[in-house]
């Protein structure tokens, strides 16, 4: 039962991130550029923290930090990994990981 509930909240969080991402792009307000499920940027994490499932704490932390260029979300344990690079800047470090998804910050041309 607890596993099913955790899975539901994880899926709900992922779906809410996707809708927020679409709304951000359509409104042109900056913020997240896109997300990629089951991928991550490795070796560029400078801060890791747990967040409350169903919230946007990870996104907000990245947007508030000038060093943050992208972030990985570890879905099943609600862990956020802030990165100081993007997959475009370091494509060799962009790897498959079934437990994460990658979110890129709109950098307005900067890396």
C-alpha positions, -999 to +999 in steps of 0.1 A: +000+000+000+027+025+010+047+016-021+016+022-043+010+056-026+047+066-031+045+056-067+013+077-072+028+108-056+060+104-077+039+102-109+018+131-098+049+152-092+063+143-126+031+152-144+028+185-125+064+193-135+056+186-172+025+209-171+044+236-153+072+233-179+046+237-208+030+267-191+064+283-186+073+279-222+040+292-235+041+323-212+077+330-220+085+336-183+118+319-183+124+291-158+126+255-168+133+248-205+125+211-207+127+178-188+140+144-199+128+113-181+153+086-171+183+107-179+207+127-157+238+149-159+265+132-138+296+147-122+284+183-120+262+183-089+272+209-063+243+206-039+220+177-030+189+179-007+157+161+000+124+178-009+088+173+000+071+151-027+045+171-047+062+204-042+084+225-065+112+229-040+139+216-064+128+238-092+126+269-070+160+262-055+176+260-089+158+291-102+169+311-071+206+300-074+228+317-101+252+287-101+224+263-110+221+255-147+201+223-145+190+197-120+184+160-116+154+147-096+158+113-079+121+103-081+116+075-056+134+092-027+125+128-035+161+140-038+172+170-057+207+174-073+216+209-085+241+210-113+265+237-124+264+226-161+239+215-187+238+185-210+246+209-239+277+221-222+288+185-212+271+160-235+296+133-225+282+134-190+245+131-200+237+095-191+207+072-187+194+066-152+160+049-146+155+066-112+160+102-123+149+129-146+168+159-158+155+194-159+173+222-177+171+259-167+165+285-194+199+302-195+192+327-222+223+316-242+247+311-213+264+279-201 
